[in-house]
Amino acid sequence: MLKSHSKQDTSKVLFYDDFSSPKLDRSIWNARVTGKTVNDEQQAYIDSPETIYLSENTEDETTSSGGILALHPRYRKDFQTSEGKRFDFISGRIDTRNKFEFRYGTASARMRLPVGKGFWPAFWAMGNEKWPQAGEIDIMENIGDSDWISGGIHGPGYFGEQALINQSYLTSPGDITHWHIYSVEWYPNSFLFRVDGNLYFRVTKDTVKFFGKWVFDDPKYLILNLAIGGKYPYKINHVNEPYYGVPDQTVEIIKKNQARVLIDWVKVTKNDFTLFDPENVEGQQI
């Protein structure tokens, strides 16, 4: 599946969206609505232009020729879901499940993230089986700290606190509020995690099999979301009030509508297995 408006070599492109349509392209994306709440997150996901919308390219002249996808959290006191659960925050989550899935390849996205303890934006991929047997690839996660992101994988025997993850500390061209390309190269025997083409984490099949079963030979679908609070932010900031993992300062940022995740484009390409040398991965670029 391909939607491309760039001059790139399209022969290797499996998926590309630069958000140049007037609205989110529902032929390739689903907007998810909160059902089961996981990780003690404090938001409800809703399908609404309040939380998921496309804007014109006015943020930065260095963005692509398309538009920008925004995931925008809002404060909505006592918002009630269809299941009768109540939340004070709403936010956005989209995925490509049953519309685009891929097996091996390089998944990347150019993004800008908000700073504030308790924000939990993520760009990831997951399979269709029950978690963690489905296999989860966290291409990028952040919990509101300005200078680092994390990437890694979850599967049977290595999930949650035992997940295989690592952090990348951002330097040039700046912190998470600047544009960065977050990516993972997925091969039959390894993962290479990069920021702006720079390798910061490698996971091999042999390493994974020490902890549990390798579950990364089946197709995965892409996910983009912005969670508020929950276990991962709490693990870092130890904030209990006013919300689990979310301090007052972040609540004020949300109330003032000053926090958004911006996505310039999302792309999946084929990997050239003939060029892959596991002994020399440093110099291999996206």
Secondary structure, DSSP 8 states (H G I E B T S, - for coil): -----SSS-GGGEEEEE---SSS--TTT-EE----S--TT--EEE--STTTEEEE-S-S-TTS-SS-EEEE--EEEEEEE-TTS-EEEEEE-EEE-TTT-EESSEEEEEEEE---STTEEEEEEEE-SSSTTTT-EEEEEE--S-SSEEEEEEEBTTB-GGG-EEEEEE--TT-STTS-EEEEEEEETTEEEEEETTEEEEEEEHHHHHHHS----SS-EEEEEEEEESSHHHHHHH---SSBTTB-HHHHHHHHTT---EEEEEEEEE---GGG--TT--TT---
